[in-house]
Amino acid sequence: MKYVDVSGSVHIVVGIIGLLWLLCSIYNVVSCIVSRMEKQFVIPSVLLTITACVFNHGLAEAENEPSKMVEIGKMTGSIPVCFIVGMLFLFLGLQLVWDGYIRQKKRKIIMPQTVKQCFDILSDGVGYFSEEGMPFLVNKQMLRLCDLIGDSDRIDERKIISELARRGGRWITQTKDGKIWDFRKTDILIRKHNVQEVVAYDVTEVYTLKKKREQQYKVLQKYNDHLRQFDDEIEQTVVQKEILLAKMKIHDDIGSLLIAFRHYFAKPERSNKQEILNRWRSLAEDIKKERRITEDSWLRLKKDAEKWNLELQILGKIPNQTVIQNIFYAAIREALTNTVKHTKGTKVMCRITEAGGKMCIEIENDGESPKKPIIEGGGLGNLRRMVQGAGGIMDIQSQPVFKIKLEL
């Protein structure tokens, strides 16, 4: 039976199926164009759409009266209805298969909208700008940060670029909501074009932790200063106690000798003159052994340097602690001696610095560098024992210049 001879209900069903095919084919073409797919996918979709249009046009013309039919309507009406229905289902199935194939290909294509959506999901601010500062791609977080930075209602993205350029590519600032953001700019090359990539990281937690650590360090530094002061006071107390005991001993010895002298002058025949003289000599030796570093000691040190034709330069503040003064005095004395004996130098330089609660002392000269490894003899060996006994560190450098480093 020809298509033109079937009932109107069959025509309606066939027309609906043909219309669905046409709509599917048109959607497929539009989707390929929007997705910017290659020609090998667009051309078959267009051909299927043209075929659907021609097929539906023939079905529509076959509905007219025989006198008003055009050639395509007459051809369609003369075709058996079974053949038309079969062709319709064949093309519709082909269209559905092609649609499925296109969907699979589209999943592998990264769309501009997909890139933008992925960037908007990020918790960090991201933006790409031209060399002139014009934005190519800016995610929602970066736009939100532009609203939160500055005193005005909104700051332009290009102002962030100019601020980063002024600060050398990195800018840490606080937004109106109290958070700390770290902006960083990197110049990259994309398709032979220079692009500025700006990324903003939320460093509020790290910044807060850093500030907390700094405050804790200041508190610990205060405690450390108090402990050092307390240690110095204890040390001074011990020294004063030792001096007092020495003075008391000398006082007692002098008192005893004076009594012996009085007995000697009263009854010379009953006193041992030689014993009294020996006791005086012993007392004099004890007094000479009570050596302490005073300003006179530093003057003697400088006089010795001048006597040996050496220039002594001391940069920094001489420590007040007695133990460190003793070590410092011994180190300078050893450096002067070694300069005269071994290096033929004319100048001894000493730098005193304090960092991290520790005293650093560096001593060097302008003489010849040692040609052989340094062997610590009596002077350097005794100095090392003094430093280690005080809980410090001593390091000797032989190249490029001879240098003694002390950390106390």
Secondary structure, DSSP 4 states (H G I P E B T S, - for coil): -BGGGS-HHHHHHHHHHHHHHHHHHHHHHHHHHHTT--HHHHHHHHHHHHHHHHHHHHHHHTTS-TTT--HHHHHHHHSBHHHHHHHHHHHHHHHHHHHHHHHHHHHTS--HHHHHHHHHH-SSEEEEE-TT--EEEE-HHHHHHHHHSSSSS---HHHHHHHHHHTTSEEEEE-TTS-EEEEEEEEEEETTEEEEEEEEEE-HHHHHHHHHHHHHHHHHHHHHHHHHHHHHHHHHHHHHHHHHHHHHHHHHHHHHHHHHHHHHHH-GGGS-HHHHHHHHHHHHHHHHH-----HHHHHHHHHHHHHTT-EEEEESPPP--HHHHHHHHHHHHHHHHHIIIII--SEEEEEEEEETTEEEEEEEESSPPPSS-----HHHHHHHHHHHHTT-EEEEE-SSS-EEEEE-
